[in-house]
Amino acid sequence: MNLTRIYTLLARPFSIQKLHSLFAVAIGFFFAFTPSLAQQQSPVLRAMKAELDRTMTKLKDKPTPPYFLSYAVTEVTSTVIAASMGSLDLDVTSKRRILDVDLRVGSYALDNTRSIRGVAFEMGRGTRGVEMPMGDDERALRSVIWSATDKAFRSAEERYGKVLTNLQVKVREEDTSSDLSHERAYVSIKQPVPIEFDTAMWRDRVRSLSAMCAGHEHILTGRVSFQADRLVKYVVNSEGTMIQSSEPIVKMFVIVKSKAVDGMSLPMYESYSAYAVDRLPSKKQMEAEVRRLLDLAQRLRTAPLLETYTGPAILSGRSAGVFFHEIFGHRVEGHRQKDVNSSQTFKPFLNKKILPSFINVIFDPTLRSLRGNDIVGAYEFDDDGMPGQRVVAVDSGIFRNFLMSRAPIENFSTSNGHGRRQAGFKTVSRQSNLIVEASQAVPYDTLVAMLRRESLKQNKEFGLLFEDIQGGFTFTGRTVPNAFNVQPLVVYKVFADGRPNELVRGVDLIGTPLTTFNNIVTAADDLGIFNGVCGAESGGVPVSASSPSLLVSTIEVQKKQKSQAKPPLLSDPSLLNIEGRP
């Protein structure tokens, strides 16, 4: 694993100003002899590069000049078509262009972005998320960039003074790593990839699929949506990086909601994500999925409530993927290891065993599909302009690596291509495609038999099977319990004596990371994939989590929060005949 991608010139005693000059000359020479690449630059990229060069030249004589400047522009074109109970209620296409400025004064070792300890919240920090015009007038584009840069520079100067003062009045920091890693420059100019789809066909599809939910007693919501997003990203920085790339993604969502007599809301979800519309399931497959959700929603209305429970359980592949995303993935995001308020769960476990020896955990943004299914945490370059890299976080049960942006931490001085953000947010280290691998596995039926045996061993009447999952959340701070909450949709009791499984409702899967990891017993030879959007401090980013089904010797569940509102007093009018009678 390559964690030392440092530009070779940095091994020599050059000044930062001299390095800037060398990079500028190198890039200028490159473009002088590559006219085709230069011609591919959009007006947006040209405006960004021109304003960056002007800023670095004009501000170099200031008392605290910028040592690093990066511009990132994200163009988002989104089409959303949605229908409820057979009626189209949303059909819109929107376009936005958003500028983010990362201007730093000081040095790579210490700059204005350093955390100010003792300050819980800072008002008005930064100039992120500046709206830009959608046209190609370079003067207009440069004007917006210029204004945002001026604000960023003034803010950086002011905050740098506060950083220096904070260092003098606080105790020595636990992690004294630099604030920005030294990296080589990357140049990649690629034309945007279009998303082509038949708008009329998708209107008809979402309408007809949602109409399948109408006329069913106790079904309160039946909604289907189609969404096509194209993100075109531009990144330029003062080190010479220049990236123009695009990230297309299409999604389908199905939501079916019912309500139990005791007031508990019973939402059922299914989602599909792909990089092109022809990678989505067929209409026939989606119809079968809607029928499955309707059946489950009806059965859950009368399913018994599960009380608080501890004992053995199987996490299906999708459930296990979300489980690892929440309890492991967020805790190995590198920036948390430098945050004095973070629990830093796995920092003391570097090169130590944290999982069974048959488990590997990998994050790989270079993969776009797995076993024929698209996984949506893929990208060529991250939002720092660094190439996405495959990261083996756990190798044969031993913890090896953190996910890194360009914010160094102790023992990890360079990026491994996991600096990510939603437009308008600050880049931090985030997950990509999480993949749990098992070098030893058993057939799924054997896993179920092992669950029954484990239940008998623990004198339990039943174990639990978490078949499907909605999502979850986790706490990583020191001021709250360092726990997770995974929210299942479909849970079954698996009886030790072999009786048929029983559908139950009303529980969330809870626990703490290290204890739960110690309880993983066996993996199946299947694979479940969860595609979704992960929300954290740098906004929402597309991710995937893939895993085989896992047998866990002990899990804990708690009662799910429940609404106190009664079900509707009257039936759905779609159930009435033409005379208005049932």
ZALOBA-499312 format. One line per field, with one value per residue (C-alpha): x, y, z; residue in three letters. Coordinates in Angstrom, 2 decimals, m for minus. Example, Ala and Ser with C-alpha at 12.3 -4.5 7.8 and 13.67 -1.06 7.14 Angstrom:
BEGIN
east	(12.30 13.67)
north	(m4.50 m1.06)
up	(7.80 7.14)
rest	(ALA SER)
! end
This chain:
BEGIN
east	(0.00 1.43 1.07 4.04 3.07 5.30 6.48 10.18 11.30 10.08 12.94 15.27 15.57 13.47 11.41 7.64 7.84 10.41 8.24 5.30 7.48 8.72 5.19 3.98 6.81 6.21 2.48 2.97 5.50 3.07 0.18 2.39 3.09 m0.36 m2.74 m5.50 m5.67 m5.69 m8.52 m10.64 m10.73 m14.13 m14.60 m15.15 m11.75 m10.03 m11.62 m10.57 m6.99 m6.66 m7.97 m5.84 m2.66 m3.57 m4.30 m1.09 0.98 m0.67 m0.88 2.62 4.00 1.37 2.58 0.83 0.55 m1.36 0.89 m1.89 m5.04 m7.58 m10.77 m13.43 m16.55 m19.37 m22.09 m25.17 m27.85 m30.69 m33.95 m36.53 m39.79 m42.06 m45.58 m47.78 m50.62 m50.61 m50.54 m47.48 m46.62 m43.05 m41.37 m38.50 m35.02 m32.64 m29.11 m26.63 m22.98 m21.25 m17.78 m15.70 m12.51 m9.75 m7.23 m4.52 m1.99 0.90 2.57 1.91 2.94 0.62 m2.10 m5.42 m7.42 m5.93 m8.62 m9.06 m9.40 m12.01 m14.27 m17.37 m18.74 m17.42 m19.82 m19.23 m16.16 m15.05 m16.63 m17.90 m20.86 m20.83 m23.39 m21.95 m23.71 m24.41 m23.21 m19.77 m18.86 m15.36 m15.38 m18.56 m17.17 m13.89 m15.75 m17.51 m14.27 m12.45 m15.07 m15.10 m11.29 m11.08 m13.41 m11.49 m8.15 m9.40 m11.00 m7.82 m5.64 m7.91 m8.26 m4.53 m3.94 m6.46 m4.75 m1.38 m2.91 m4.72 m1.46 0.12 m2.65 m3.53 m1.64 0.47 m1.66 m1.95 m1.31 1.17 0.92 0.93 m2.27 m1.82 0.06 2.66 1.35 2.25 0.11 m2.37 m3.78 m6.81 m9.25 m12.22 m15.39 m18.62 m20.50 m24.15 m27.07 m29.52 m33.04 m36.59 m38.41 m41.87 m41.13 m39.94 m42.99 m45.18 m43.08 m43.13 m46.85 m47.73 m45.52 m46.95 m50.49 m49.92 m50.08 m53.53 m56.61 m54.88 m56.39 m54.03 m51.43 m50.97 m48.14 m47.13 m44.50 m42.03 m39.39 m36.75 m33.71 m30.90 m27.96 m24.90 m22.10 m19.36 m16.41 m13.53 m10.53 m7.47 m4.85 m1.63 0.47 m0.50 m3.42 m6.10 m9.03 m12.17 m14.38 m18.00 m19.96 m23.32 m25.72 m29.36 m31.62 m35.02 m36.81 m39.89 m41.59 m44.55 m45.86 m48.46 m49.37 m50.07 m53.04 m50.69 m49.51 m46.17 m45.24 m44.17 m42.12 m40.76 m38.10 m36.32 m33.77 m31.70 m28.61 m26.57 m24.36 m26.77 m30.51 m29.98 m28.28 m31.48 m33.85 m36.52 m40.10 m41.11 m38.50 m39.65 m43.28 m42.33 m40.50 m43.51 m45.72 m43.19 m43.17 m46.98 m47.15 m44.55 m46.27 m49.55 m47.92 m46.00 m49.27 m50.18 m46.66 m45.90 m43.64 m40.23 m39.17 m35.64 m33.36 m29.76 m28.63 m27.35 m28.33 m27.67 m27.07 m27.93 m25.34 m27.05 m27.55 m23.94 m22.72 m24.58 m23.43 m19.76 m20.34 m21.68 m19.59 m16.29 m16.19 m16.86 m14.32 m11.46 m12.00 m8.63 m9.63 m11.40 m8.07 m6.89 m10.10 m9.64 m13.39 m13.43 m13.30 m10.55 m11.74 m9.25 m6.22 m4.62 m5.30 m3.05 m1.40 m3.45 m6.27 m9.79 m11.76 m11.70 m8.72 m11.00 m12.27 m10.79 m12.26 m11.44 m12.43 m12.10 m13.31 m11.70 m14.42 m17.66 m19.36 m19.31 m20.67 m22.49 m24.07 m23.09 m21.62 m21.95 m18.99 m16.67 m14.70 m11.45 m10.37 m11.51 m12.55 m8.96 m7.97 m6.20 m6.65 m8.94 m6.98 m7.83 m7.28 m7.03 m8.19 m8.32 m6.10 m6.85 m8.46 m5.60 m6.25 m3.82 m5.00 m7.11 m8.98 m7.02 m7.70 m4.92 m5.16 m2.24 m2.43 0.20 1.95 m0.11 1.39 m0.25 m3.62 m4.99 m7.69 m10.58 m11.08 m14.77 m17.55 m20.85 m20.60 m20.60 m18.89 m15.31 m13.49 m12.70 m11.84 m14.91 m15.84 m16.18 m17.02 m16.76 m16.26 m16.17 m14.43 m14.46 m11.68 m13.68 m17.41 m20.26 m23.48 m26.28 m28.44 m25.53 m25.31 m29.01 m28.42 m25.49 m27.79 m30.20 m27.37 m26.02 m29.50 m29.71 m26.24 m27.29 m30.65 m32.51 m35.85 m34.83 m32.17 m32.81 m32.44 m32.02 m33.07 m33.33 m32.25 m33.13 m29.86 m28.36 m26.21 m23.30 m21.74 m17.98 m17.54 m16.16 m19.04 m21.68 m21.68 m19.54 m22.38 m24.24 m27.87 m28.74 m32.39 m33.76 m36.88 m37.45 m36.59 m37.49 m37.34 m35.49 m36.63 m34.07 m36.48 m36.95 m40.42 m41.13 m39.60 m41.81 m41.87 m41.52 m41.30 m40.37 m36.64 m33.33 m29.94 m27.62 m24.18 m20.58 m17.93 m15.22 m17.61 m19.71 m16.66 m15.54 m18.86 m18.61 m18.51 m18.94 m19.66 m21.83 m20.78 m23.37 m23.01 m25.38 m24.92 m26.29 m26.05 m26.92 m25.92 m23.94 m24.42 m21.68 m19.83 m18.85 m22.42 m23.97 m21.76 m22.69 m21.31 m21.83 m21.39 m21.05 m20.73 m21.55 m24.17 m22.63 m23.46 m22.95 m22.98 m24.49 m26.31 m28.60 m31.83 m33.88 m37.45 m37.93 m39.39 m43.13 m45.68 m48.65 m51.01 m53.78 m54.27 m56.67 m60.32 m61.63 m60.51 m58.65 m61.23 m59.65 m61.27 m64.77 m66.90 m68.40 m71.41 m69.05 m69.70 m67.11)
north	(0.00 3.33 5.95 8.09 9.79 12.83 14.84 14.05 17.69 18.07 15.91 18.81 22.12 24.29 27.18 27.10 30.07 28.26 25.17 27.25 28.61 25.16 23.78 26.74 26.33 22.57 22.96 25.78 23.67 20.74 22.72 24.45 21.08 19.58 21.91 19.29 19.00 22.77 23.08 20.67 23.07 24.59 28.34 27.49 25.83 28.64 31.24 29.31 28.92 32.56 33.89 31.46 32.57 36.25 35.80 33.92 36.52 39.65 38.51 37.06 40.27 40.47 39.99 36.62 35.54 32.47 29.43 27.29 28.06 25.66 26.32 23.66 24.16 21.63 21.75 19.77 18.98 17.01 15.63 14.27 12.59 11.27 9.94 9.02 6.50 6.71 10.50 12.44 15.08 16.12 16.64 19.09 19.66 21.98 23.24 24.76 25.75 26.07 27.43 26.37 28.22 26.73 29.51 28.91 31.22 30.11 26.89 23.23 22.58 25.17 27.23 28.94 25.68 24.31 23.52 26.20 24.24 25.38 26.90 24.78 26.73 29.47 31.90 32.89 30.76 30.41 31.35 27.97 27.31 30.42 30.32 30.96 31.86 28.93 30.72 30.64 34.33 34.06 37.65 37.03 33.78 35.40 38.21 35.76 33.88 37.14 38.27 34.90 34.83 38.26 37.19 33.93 35.72 38.20 35.38 33.27 36.13 36.77 33.13 32.44 35.00 33.20 29.87 31.24 32.67 29.42 27.47 29.75 29.45 25.76 22.62 20.82 19.10 15.32 15.14 17.69 16.62 19.19 20.83 19.96 17.10 17.57 15.93 15.86 17.66 15.83 16.96 15.22 16.88 14.70 15.76 15.42 12.14 12.73 10.85 9.86 8.75 8.85 11.34 10.29 6.63 7.30 9.45 6.50 4.06 5.92 6.62 2.99 1.60 3.98 3.16 m0.40 0.98 2.55 0.65 m1.30 m1.01 0.45 1.57 5.26 6.09 4.63 6.75 6.01 8.41 8.50 10.78 11.43 13.52 14.63 16.24 17.95 18.78 21.18 21.43 23.66 24.46 26.42 23.24 22.65 20.24 20.69 18.25 18.24 15.19 14.08 11.71 10.55 8.58 7.50 6.35 4.81 4.97 3.05 4.00 2.10 3.12 1.64 2.08 m0.44 m0.15 0.84 3.88 2.53 3.80 1.01 2.36 0.00 1.16 m0.09 1.83 1.21 3.13 2.87 4.86 4.60 3.98 0.67 m0.60 m0.16 m3.13 m3.74 m2.62 m6.23 m6.56 m3.30 m4.42 m7.59 m5.47 m3.20 m6.26 m7.60 m4.32 m4.16 m7.69 m6.94 m3.71 m5.58 m8.38 m5.97 m4.30 m7.43 m8.64 m8.87 m6.34 m7.63 m6.74 m5.78 m8.69 m9.85 m13.00 m14.44 m13.01 m13.13 m9.89 m10.30 m9.00 m5.62 m5.30 m6.30 m3.76 m0.91 m2.30 m2.01 1.38 2.78 1.10 0.86 3.11 6.40 5.60 5.11 8.41 10.02 13.53 12.14 10.90 14.52 15.88 16.27 15.74 12.43 9.07 7.85 4.28 2.48 4.76 2.57 m0.57 0.16 m3.14 m4.99 m7.51 m6.07 m8.65 m12.42 m13.47 m14.46 m10.88 m8.21 m4.71 m2.71 0.72 0.94 3.95 2.48 m0.20 0.68 m2.71 m5.83 m9.17 m7.38 m4.69 m1.03 0.32 4.07 5.08 5.17 8.14 8.71 11.76 12.81 16.37 17.31 16.42 13.25 9.89 7.50 4.56 1.09 1.04 m2.19 m1.06 m4.53 m7.37 m10.82 m9.21 m6.76 m3.02 m1.45 1.85 4.96 6.75 9.89 13.23 15.84 16.44 14.44 12.57 10.84 8.10 8.96 11.95 11.70 11.27 7.95 9.57 9.74 13.50 13.97 16.50 17.73 21.03 23.85 21.90 21.52 18.42 15.77 12.08 10.00 6.46 5.24 1.62 m0.43 m4.14 m6.81 m9.99 m13.36 m15.85 m18.58 m18.93 m21.42 m21.80 m19.56 m22.51 m23.68 m20.19 m20.41 m23.86 m22.42 m19.65 m22.27 m24.16 m20.97 m20.14 m23.55 m23.11 m19.81 m21.23 m18.84 m19.74 m17.96 m15.97 m13.00 m12.57 m8.99 m9.37 m5.77 m2.45 1.21 2.79 3.94 6.42 6.44 8.63 9.17 11.97 11.74 13.59 10.95 7.14 5.77 3.71 2.94 2.52 0.49 0.65 m2.60 m2.84 m6.61 m8.79 m12.43 m14.68 m17.89 m20.50 m22.89 m25.83 m25.39 m23.81 m21.47 m18.02 m15.29 m11.72 m9.15 m5.37 m2.47 m2.76 m1.07 m2.78 m1.04 m1.57 m0.45 m1.22 m3.24 m5.49 m6.22 m6.99 m9.55 m11.36 m12.09 m15.87 m16.92 m15.53 m16.94 m17.28 m14.76 m11.00 m8.13 m4.61 m1.40 1.75 5.06 8.57 9.07 12.31 13.70 16.96 17.36 16.83 13.94 11.75 8.56 5.39 1.66 m1.06 m4.72 m7.75 m11.42 m12.39 m12.68 m14.70 m12.67 m14.52 m11.63 m8.50 m6.13 m4.54 m1.77 m0.65 1.62 5.08 4.95 7.54 8.06 9.05 6.64 5.27 7.28 7.12 6.80 4.48 5.60 7.03 4.94 1.94 3.39 2.42 4.96 5.55 6.33 3.08 0.51)
up	(0.00 m1.09 1.65 0.67 m2.57 m2.09 m5.07 m5.51 m5.54 m1.96 m0.72 m1.56 0.36 m1.97 m0.67 m1.11 m3.51 m5.63 m5.72 m6.93 m9.74 m10.72 m10.84 m12.88 m15.41 m15.64 m16.21 m18.70 m20.64 m20.59 m22.05 m24.60 m26.19 m25.60 m27.47 m27.71 m23.93 m23.48 m26.01 m23.97 m21.02 m20.44 m19.88 m16.20 m15.90 m17.79 m15.50 m12.40 m13.58 m14.63 m11.33 m9.33 m11.10 m10.64 m6.93 m6.15 m8.04 m6.64 m3.01 m2.68 m1.15 1.61 5.22 5.34 1.69 0.60 0.45 m1.04 m3.00 m4.44 m6.38 m6.80 m8.91 m8.99 m11.62 m10.62 m13.19 m11.61 m12.99 m10.53 m11.55 m8.80 m8.41 m5.46 m5.67 m9.46 m9.77 m10.94 m8.31 m9.19 m12.55 m12.40 m13.79 m11.95 m12.56 m10.14 m10.26 m6.89 m6.09 m3.08 m2.14 0.01 0.66 3.26 4.87 7.02 5.91 5.23 8.84 10.40 8.74 9.31 9.13 12.38 14.94 17.59 20.80 23.30 20.65 20.07 17.11 14.84 13.19 9.59 8.97 5.35 2.02 0.87 m1.34 m3.55 m6.34 m9.81 m13.08 m15.40 m18.55 m20.19 m19.85 m18.38 m17.11 m15.14 m13.78 m12.78 m11.04 m8.73 m8.08 m7.35 m4.82 m3.02 m2.95 m1.39 1.42 1.86 2.15 4.75 6.74 6.53 7.78 10.74 11.68 11.39 14.12 16.33 15.63 16.75 19.93 20.68 20.45 23.04 25.63 25.31 26.29 23.70 21.05 21.11 17.35 16.01 12.37 9.59 8.39 4.69 3.08 0.36 m2.81 m6.48 m9.05 m11.29 m14.62 m16.11 m18.51 m19.49 m21.22 m19.21 m19.61 m20.56 m18.99 m21.67 m20.79 m22.16 m19.94 m21.10 m20.46 m16.92 m16.20 m17.19 m15.18 m11.88 m12.33 m13.02 m10.25 m7.66 m8.86 m7.66 m4.09 m4.53 m3.44 m0.68 2.76 5.39 2.82 3.63 1.24 m2.07 m3.75 m6.54 m7.83 m10.55 m10.24 m12.71 m11.50 m13.39 m11.42 m13.43 m11.20 m11.74 m9.40 m9.80 m7.19 m6.82 m6.90 m10.54 m10.22 m12.87 m12.97 m15.09 m14.50 m14.32 m12.09 m13.50 m11.32 m11.64 m8.81 m8.22 m4.86 m3.74 m0.45 0.96 4.38 6.65 10.31 13.03 15.39 18.23 16.23 15.02 11.58 9.25 6.35 3.70 1.29 m1.78 m3.79 m6.90 m7.98 m11.16 m13.49 m16.45 m16.83 m18.62 m15.44 m13.42 m12.96 m15.56 m15.07 m14.42 m11.65 m10.07 m10.17 m8.30 m5.73 m5.17 m4.62 m2.10 m0.17 m0.12 1.25 3.93 4.95 5.41 7.41 9.64 10.74 12.70 13.49 17.23 18.90 19.88 23.39 24.42 23.56 23.72 21.98 18.70 15.33 11.61 9.77 6.10 3.65 3.22 6.98 7.66 5.10 6.83 10.18 9.11 7.52 10.77 13.46 11.59 8.53 10.29 12.99 10.51 8.70 9.25 10.31 13.39 14.76 15.06 16.54 20.30 20.76 18.86 20.63 18.22 18.77 16.54 16.89 19.62 17.55 14.57 13.54 16.14 15.79 15.91 13.87 13.28 11.15 8.24 7.78 5.48 5.14 2.02 0.73 m3.04 m5.09 m8.22 m8.47 m10.25 m9.98 m7.84 m9.06 m11.86 m9.66 m9.77 m6.53 m6.29 m4.10 m7.13 m8.46 m10.35 m8.36 m4.91 m4.04 m3.17 m6.74 m5.60 m7.38 m5.54 m4.13 m2.87 0.89 2.88 6.30 7.89 6.66 8.12 11.15 11.79 11.53 9.05 7.65 7.99 5.20 4.38 2.75 2.56 6.32 7.79 11.08 13.17 11.11 7.99 6.21 2.76 1.13 m0.08 m2.18 0.27 0.63 m0.16 0.25 m1.06 m2.89 m0.36 2.43 3.61 2.36 4.98 4.83 3.98 2.96 m0.64 m1.54 1.65 0.96 3.67 2.50 4.24 3.47 5.21 4.55 4.79 2.75 3.93 5.07 7.23 8.76 9.75 11.29 13.25 14.53 15.89 17.57 19.12 20.44 22.10 23.55 25.13 26.32 24.01 22.45 19.27 17.50 15.22 11.49 10.27 6.66 5.49 6.81 6.44 7.51 10.77 12.62 15.01 17.66 17.55 20.10 23.62 25.28 24.40 24.61 21.77 20.32 17.09 16.12 13.02 11.96 10.54 8.40 8.32 11.34 11.96 14.98 14.02 16.54 17.96 17.70 13.95 13.94 10.99 11.28 12.73 11.44 14.26 14.47 16.68 17.42 16.58 16.67 19.11 20.60 20.82 18.17 19.88 21.79 18.71 16.56 19.10 18.71 14.95 14.55 10.91 7.43 4.65 1.01 m0.22 m0.83 m0.09 m1.48 0.01 m2.13 m0.52 0.45 3.64 5.53 7.75 8.40 4.72 3.50 1.62 m0.57 m2.47 m0.88 m0.99 1.63 0.65 2.89 3.24 5.83 9.30 12.39 15.57 18.91 20.88 19.77 21.61 20.42 21.94 21.35 18.36 18.84 18.20 17.12 19.45 16.63 15.75 12.23 9.99 11.09 7.53 4.79 1.67 m0.79 m3.56 m1.84 m2.38 m5.37 m7.72 m5.42 m2.54 m0.66 0.44)
rest	(MET ASN LEU THR ARG ILE TYR THR LEU LEU ALA ARG PRO PHE SER ILE GLN LYS LEU HIS SER LEU PHE ALA VAL ALA ILE GLY PHE PHE PHE ALA PHE THR PRO SER LEU ALA GLN GLN GLN SER PRO VAL LEU ARG ALA MET LYS ALA GLU LEU ASP ARG THR MET THR LYS LEU LYS ASP LYS PRO THR PRO PRO TYR PHE LEU SER TYR ALA VAL THR GLU VAL THR SER THR VAL ILE ALA ALA SER MET GLY SER LEU ASP LEU ASP VAL THR SER LYS ARG ARG ILE LEU ASP VAL ASP LEU ARG VAL GLY SER TYR ALA LEU ASP ASN THR ARG SER ILE ARG GLY VAL ALA PHE GLU MET GLY ARG GLY THR ARG GLY VAL GLU MET PRO MET GLY ASP ASP GLU ARG ALA LEU ARG SER VAL ILE TRP SER ALA THR ASP LYS ALA PHE ARG SER ALA GLU GLU ARG TYR GLY LYS VAL LEU THR ASN LEU GLN VAL LYS VAL ARG GLU GLU ASP THR SER SER ASP LEU SER HIS GLU ARG ALA TYR VAL SER ILE LYS GLN PRO VAL PRO ILE GLU PHE ASP THR ALA MET TRP ARG ASP ARG VAL ARG SER LEU SER ALA MET CYS ALA GLY HIS GLU HIS ILE LEU THR GLY ARG VAL SER PHE GLN ALA ASP ARG LEU VAL LYS TYR VAL VAL ASN SER GLU GLY THR MET ILE GLN SER SER GLU PRO ILE VAL LYS MET PHE VAL ILE VAL LYS SER LYS ALA VAL ASP GLY MET SER LEU PRO MET TYR GLU SER TYR SER ALA TYR ALA VAL ASP ARG LEU PRO SER LYS LYS GLN MET GLU ALA GLU VAL ARG ARG LEU LEU ASP LEU ALA GLN ARG LEU ARG THR ALA PRO LEU LEU GLU THR TYR THR GLY PRO ALA ILE LEU SER GLY ARG SER ALA GLY VAL PHE PHE HIS GLU ILE PHE GLY HIS ARG VAL GLU GLY HIS ARG GLN LYS ASP VAL ASN SER SER GLN THR PHE LYS PRO PHE LEU ASN LYS LYS ILE LEU PRO SER PHE ILE ASN VAL ILE PHE ASP PRO THR LEU ARG SER LEU ARG GLY ASN ASP ILE VAL GLY ALA TYR GLU PHE ASP ASP ASP GLY MET PRO GLY GLN ARG VAL VAL ALA VAL ASP SER GLY ILE PHE ARG ASN PHE LEU MET SER ARG ALA PRO ILE GLU ASN PHE SER THR SER ASN GLY HIS GLY ARG ARG GLN ALA GLY PHE LYS THR VAL SER ARG GLN SER ASN LEU ILE VAL GLU ALA SER GLN ALA VAL PRO TYR ASP THR LEU VAL ALA MET LEU ARG ARG GLU SER LEU LYS GLN ASN LYS GLU PHE GLY LEU LEU PHE GLU ASP ILE GLN GLY GLY PHE THR PHE THR GLY ARG THR VAL PRO ASN ALA PHE ASN VAL GLN PRO LEU VAL VAL TYR LYS VAL PHE ALA ASP GLY ARG PRO ASN GLU LEU VAL ARG GLY VAL ASP LEU ILE GLY THR PRO LEU THR THR PHE ASN ASN ILE VAL THR ALA ALA ASP ASP LEU GLY ILE PHE ASN GLY VAL CYS GLY ALA GLU SER GLY GLY VAL PRO VAL SER ALA SER SER PRO SER LEU LEU VAL SER THR ILE GLU VAL GLN LYS LYS GLN LYS SER GLN ALA LYS PRO PRO LEU LEU SER ASP PRO SER LEU LEU ASN ILE GLU GLY ARG PRO)
! end
